[in-house]
Amino acid sequence: MEIVENLIKISENIPENVSLIAVSKTKSKNLIELAYNHGQRDFGENKVQELVEKYNSLQKDINWHMIGHLQRNKVKQIAPFVYLIHSVDSYRLLIEINKQGFKNGRIINVLVQIDISKDNTKFGFTYAEFDELIKLNKLKDLKNINLKGMMGMASFSSDLSIIEREFNQLNDFYNKHKTNLNLNILSMGMSGDYKIAIKCNSNMIRLGSTIFGTRIK
């Protein structure tokens, strides 16, 4: 019951306002059900095919989060049921999500991904690109999208000051737009850096190995 013990420990050590997404990519349905039976309802997947398969075979009150890079041609597969798309990294992707939301009679919740790292391997809007998007009022016609907030992943670094600086910068940017865009989610922090993220005002964290372990499949 290591998974349950991990969930209890995490819940005891994070603020009540912080939402926990259990990153269940590559994990078996049995392990997901262990977490589900303990009360966990939010799970994150990074591949569309795996997300669809798990949605079809697991409990229907699970909130499925798409946390990986999302190609436009695959949006239609998850549009009927996805709870929140974390990784919206372009205006063209926003348009496609809006299109598929309309086709399915849904308003789809999204987070815009902001590229805050120096890794050159992550996706996302630059700060300037998102500012320009808002300045040009390009979201006004996207009626089937509900922009809930922002997501960012820090640099892969052992220097904790770099990670904290990047999280603080995104927090400042989030606060800049929070009121006028009616945002309420700042998603930062994974297993290796979530404590720093919470310190920097993240209210949504995504934990995989901290819950499921590194070797459990």
PAMI-936975 format. One record per atom (N, C-alpha, C): x negated, z, y. Coordinates in steps of 0.2 Angstrom, whole numbers, padded with zeros to 4 digits, always signed. Example, Ala and Ser with C-alpha at 12.3 -4.5 7.8 and 13.67 -1.06 7.14 Angstrom:
residues 2
-0066+0039-0028-0062+0039-0022-0066+0039-0016-0064+0035-0011-0068+0036-0005-0064+0039+0000
***
This chain:
residues 217
-0004+0000-0006+0000+0000+0000-0004+0000+0006-0010-0003+0006-0015-0003+0012-0011-0006+0018-0007-0012+0017-0004-0015+0022+0000-0010+0026+0004-0006+0023+0009-0001+0026+0005+0004+0029+0000+0006+0026-0005+0011+0030-0008+0008+0036-0010+0002+0036-0013-0001+0042-0007-0002+0047-0001-0004+0045+0004-0004+0050+0006+0002+0054+0006+0008+0050+0007+0014+0052+0001+0016+0057-0005+0015+0055-0010+0017+0059-0010+0013+0066-0009+0007+0066-0009+0003+0072-0003+0005+0076+0003+0006+0074+0009+0008+0078+0007+0015+0081+0004+0019+0078+0002+0025+0081-0003+0025+0087-0006+0019+0087-0012+0019+0092-0011+0013+0097-0005+0011+0097-0004+0006+0103+0002+0008+0107+0002+0007+0113+0008+0009+0117+0014+0006+0115+0020+0009+0117+0027+0007+0114+0028+0000+0117+0026-0002+0123+0028-0008+0126+0024-0014+0123+0019-0013+0119+0015-0018+0116+0018-0021+0109+0020-0027+0109+0023-0030+0103+0017-0032+0098+0019-0031+0092+0014-0033+0087+0016-0039+0083+0012-0044+0083+0013-0050+0079+0008-0050+0073+0011-0050+0067+0007-0049+0061+0005-0057+0059-0001-0058+0059-0004-0065+0058-0004-0066+0051+0001-0070+0048+0001-0070+0041-0001-0077+0038-0005-0080+0042-0008-0087+0039-0012-0086+0033-0011-0090+0028-0014-0090+0022-0012-0084+0017-0008-0079+0020-0006-0074+0016+0001-0075+0012+0001-0072+0006+0006-0074+0001+0013-0071+0004+0018-0073+0001+0025-0071+0003+0026-0064+0001+0023-0062-0005+0023-0055-0007+0020-0050-0002+0014-0052+0001+0011-0048+0006+0015-0047+0012+0018-0053+0014+0022-0053+0020+0028-0048+0019+0031-0049+0013+0037-0044+0011+0035-0037+0011+0029-0035+0009+0027-0028+0010+0027-0026+0017+0025-0030+0022+0025-0028+0029+0032-0028+0031+0036-0033+0029+0043-0034+0031+0047-0028+0029+0046-0025+0023+0049-0019+0020+0048-0013+0024+0042-0013+0027+0040-0007+0032+0043-0008+0038+0046-0014+0040+0050-0014+0046+0047-0020+0051+0041-0023+0049+0038-0028+0053+0043-0034+0053+0044-0037+0059+0049-0043+0059+0045-0049+0062+0040-0048+0066+0037-0053+0069+0030-0056+0066+0030-0062+0064+0025-0065+0060+0022-0071+0063+0016-0072+0063+0013-0078+0066+0009-0082+0061+0010-0089+0062+0007-0094+0058+0004-0099+0062-0002-0102+0060-0005-0107+0064-0005-0114+0061-0001-0115+0056+0000-0122+0053+0007-0123+0052+0009-0129+0054+0017-0130+0054+0019-0130+0047+0016-0134+0042+0019-0134+0036+0019-0128+0032+0014-0123+0033+0015-0117+0030+0020-0112+0034+0021-0113+0040+0027-0110+0044+0033-0112+0041+0034-0118+0040+0041-0121+0038+0042-0118+0031+0037-0118+0026+0038-0116+0020+0040-0109+0019+0037-0105+0023+0038-0098+0023+0045-0096+0026+0047-0100+0032+0054-0099+0035+0059-0100+0029+0058-0106+0025+0063-0108+0021+0064-0103+0015+0059-0099+0013+0059-0095+0007+0059-0087+0009+0058-0085+0015+0058-0078+0016+0065-0076+0021+0065-0070+0022+0071-0067+0025+0072-0070+0032+0079-0072+0033+0080-0076+0039+0080-0072+0046+0080-0065+0045+0079-0061+0052+0072-0060+0054+0067-0064+0051+0060-0064+0053+0060-0068+0059+0056-0065+0064+0054-0069+0070+0048-0073+0069+0048-0080+0068+0042-0083+0067+0039-0086+0073+0032-0084+0074+0029-0086+0080+0024-0092+0078+0023-0097+0082+0018-0102+0081+0013-0101+0085+0007-0099+0082+0001-0097+0086-0005-0101+0086-0004-0107+0082-0010-0111+0082-0009-0117+0086-0014-0122+0087-0013-0128+0091-0008-0132+0088-0003-0134+0092+0003-0138+0090+0003-0145+0092+0003-0150+0088+0003-0157+0089+0010-0159+0091+0011-0163+0096+0017-0165+0098+0022-0168+0093+0019-0172+0088+0023-0175+0083+0025-0170+0077+0023-0164+0078+0026-0159+0073+0031-0154+0076+0032-0154+0082+0037-0150+0086+0043-0150+0082+0046-0156+0080+0052-0157+0078+0053-0153+0071+0048-0151+0068+0048-0148+0061+0050-0140+0062+0048-0137+0068+0049-0130+0069+0054-0129+0074+0056-0134+0078+0061-0133+0084+0068-0130+0081+0070-0131+0075+0076-0128+0074+0076-0120+0073+0070-0117+0072+0070-0110+0070+0065-0106+0074+0060-0109+0077+0054-0105+0079+0056-0100+0084+0054-0094+0084+0056-0089+0089+0052-0089+0095+0045-0091+0095+0041-0091+0101+0035-0095+0099+0034-0100+0103+0028-0104+0103+0022-0102+0108+0017-0099+0105+0012-0096+0109+0007-0101+0112+0006-0107+0109+0000-0111+0111+0002-0117+0115+0006-0117+0120+0008-0123+0124+0002-0124+0129-0001-0130+0127-0007-0131+0131-0007-0137+0135-0002-0140+0136-0001-0146+0140+0006-0148+0142+0006-0151+0148+0013-0153+0150+0017-0158+0146+0013-0162+0142+0016-0167+0138+0019-0163+0132+0016-0158+0130+0019-0154+0124+0025-0150+0127+0025-0148+0133+0031-0145+0136+0037-0149+0135+0036-0156+0137+0041-0161+0137+0044-0162+0130+0039-0162+0125+0041-0163+0118+0045-0157+0116+0043-0151+0117+0047-0145+0115+0054-0145+0118+0054-0147+0125+0061-0147+0128+0065-0153+0125+0062-0158+0123+0066-0164+0120+0069-0161+0113+0065-0158+0109+0067-0156+0103+0072-0150+0103+0071-0146+0108+0076-0140+0110+0083-0143+0111+0083-0148+0115+0089-0152+0117+0092-0154+0111+0088-0158+0106+0091-0161+0100+0094-0156+0096+0091-0150+0096+0094-0144+0091+0098-0139+0095+0100-0141+0101+0105-0136+0104+0102-0129+0105+0095-0129+0107+0092-0123+0107+0088-0123+0114+0087-0117+0117+0082-0115+0122+0076-0112+0118+0070-0115+0118+0065-0113+0114+0060-0109+0119+0059-0103+0117+0054-0098+0120+0047-0101+0119+0043-0101+0125+0036-0103+0125+0032-0098+0129+0025-0098+0127+0020-0096+0131+0015-0101+0133+0013-0102+0139+0008-0107+0141+0001-0104+0139-0003-0108+0136-0010-0105+0134-0014-0107+0140-0018-0102+0142-0023-0103+0147-0030-0103+0144-0034-0107+0145-0041-0107+0143-0045-0103+0147-0046-0097+0144-0050-0092+0148-0057-0091+0145-0059-0094+0140-0065-0093+0137-0071-0098+0139-0077-0097+0137-0082-0101+0138-0084-0105+0131-0080-0105+0126-0082-0107+0120-0082-0115+0119-0078-0118+0123-0077-0125+0123-0074-0128+0116-0071-0123+0113-0067-0124+0106-0060-0123+0107-0058-0120+0112-0051-0117+0113-0047-0122+0117-0041-0122+0116-0036-0126+0120-0033-0122+0126-0030-0126+0130-0026-0123+0136-0027-0126+0142-0022-0124+0147-0022-0126+0154-0028-0122+0157-0031-0125+0162-0036-0122+0166-0031-0118+0171-0034-0113+0175-0030-0110+0180-0028-0115+0185-0032-0120+0187-0031-0125+0192-0025-0129+0190-0025-0131+0183-0020-0136+0181-0013-0132+0181-0013-0126+0179-0007-0123+0179-0004-0122+0186-0008-0120+0190-0006-0119+0197-0003-0126+0200-0006-0131+0198-0004-0138+0200+0003-0139+0197+0004-0138+0191+0010-0139+0187+0016-0135+0191+0014-0129+0193+0019-0125+0197+0020-0128+0204+0015-0129+0207+0015-0132+0214+0020-0138+0214+0019-0143+0209+0023-0149+0209+0030-0148+0206+0032-0141+0204+0038-0140+0202+0040-0144+0195+0035-0144+0191+0037-0149+0185+0041-0146+0180+0042-0139+0180+0046-0136+0175+0053-0136+0176+0055-0138+0182+0062-0137+0184+0067-0141+0180+0065-0147+0177+0070-0151+0173+0069-0150+0166+0065-0145+0164+0065-0143+0157+0069-0138+0155+0076-0140+0154+0081-0135+0153+0081-0132+0147+0078-0134+0142+0078-0132+0135+0072-0128+0133+0068-0126+0138+0062-0122+0137+0063-0115+0141+0061-0110+0138+0061-0103+0142+0054-0101+0142+0051-0102+0148+0044-0099+0149+0044-0092+0149+0041-0089+0144+0041-0081+0144+0035-0078+0146+0029-0082+0146+0023-0079+0148+0017-0083+0147+0011-0080+0146+0005-0083+0146+0001-0080+0140-0003-0084+0137-0007-0082+0131-0014-0084+0133-0019-0080+0131-0026-0082+0131-0030-0079+0126-0036-0083+0124-0040-0080+0119-0047-0080+0122-0050-0074+0122-0057-0073+0125-0062-0076+0121-0068-0077+0124-0074-0080+0121-0076-0076+0115-0079-0080+0110-0081-0076+0104-0088-0074+0106-0088-0067+0108-0094-0064+0110-0095-0057+0108-0101-0055+0107-0102-0048+0106-0103-0044+0112-0103-0047+0118-0103-0044+0124-0096-0042+0127-0095-0036+0126-0088-0034+0127-0086-0034+0135-0091-0034+0139-0090-0035+0146-0087-0042+0148-0090-0047+0144-0087-0054+0145-0080-0054+0143-0078-0051+0137-0071-0051+0135-0067-0048+0140-0069-0042+0142-0065-0038+0147-0064-0042+0153-0069-0045+0156-0068-0049+0162-0063-0055+0161-0064-0058+0155-0059-0064+0154-0052-0062+0154-0051-0056+0150-0044-0053+0150-0042-0051+0157-0046-0048+0161-0044-0046+0167-0042-0052+0172-0046-0057+0171-0044-0063+0175-0037-0066+0174-0036-0066+0167-0029-0069+0165-0024-0064+0167-0025-0057+0167-0020-0053+0169-0019-0054+0177-0024-0055+0181-0023-0056+0188-0019-0062+0189-0020-0068+0185-0017-0074+0185-0010-0073+0183-0008-0070+0178-0002-0068+0176+0002-0065+0181-0001-0060+0184+0003-0056+0190+0004-0060+0196+0000-0065+0197+0001-0070+0202+0007-0074+0202+0009-0075+0195+0015-0080+0194+0021-0076+0191+0020-0070+0189+0025-0066+0185+0032-0066+0189+0032-0064+0195+0038-0063+0198+0042-0070+0200+0038-0075+0202+0042-0081+0204+0044-0085+0198+0040-0084+0192+0042-0087+0186+0046-0083+0181+0047-0077+0183+0051-0072+0179+0048-0071+0172+0041-0070+0172+0038-0069+0166+0038-0062+0163+0037-0061+0157+0037-0054+0154+0032-0053+0148+0029-0058+0146+0024-0058+0141+0017-0060+0143+0012-0055+0142+0005-0057+0142+0002-0056+0136+0001-0061+0132-0002-0061+0125-0009-0062+0125-0013-0056+0124-0020-0056+0123-0022-0051+0118-0027-0053+0114-0030-0048+0109-0028-0050+0102-0034-0050+0098-0033-0051+0091-0037-0045+0088-0038-0046+0081-0041-0040+0078-0047-0037+0081-0051-0042+0083-0058-0040+0085-0058-0037+0093-0053-0038+0096-0053-0037+0104-0046-0034+0106-0042-0032+0102-0035-0030+0105-0035-0024+0109-0040-0019+0107-0040-0013+0111-0042-0015+0118-0047-0019+0119-0049-0021+0126-0043-0025+0129-0039-0029+0126-0034-0033+0128-0028-0028+0131-0027-0023+0127-0022-0018+0129-0024-0014+0136-0030-0013+0136-0033-0010+0142-0032-0014+0148-0032-0021+0147-0031-0026+0152-0024-0028+0153-0020-0024+0150-0012-0025+0151-0009-0030+0147-0012-0032+0141-0008-0036+0137-0002-0032+0134+0003-0035+0133+0009-0032+0130+0011-0036+0123+0007-0040+0121+0008-0043+0114+0001-0045+0111+0000-0042+0105-0006-0043+0102-0005-0046+0095-0010-0050+0092-0009-0054+0086-0014-0051+0081-0012-0048+0076-0017-0045+0071-0016-0048+0064-0022-0050+0061-0022-0052+0055-0025-0048+0050-0032-0048+0050-0036-0044+0046-0035-0037+0047-0033-0034+0053-0032-0027+0054-0026-0025+0050-0022-0029+0048-0016-0028+0044-0017-0029+0037-0019-0036+0036-0019-0038+0029-0025-0037+0025-0031-0036+0029-0037-0035+0027-0040-0042+0027-0047-0043+0025-0050-0049+0026-0051-0053+0019-0049-0049+0014-0050-0053+0007-0043-0054+0004-0038-0051+0006-0032-0051+0003-0029-0058+0005-0026-0061-0001-0023-0068+0000-0015-0067-0002
***
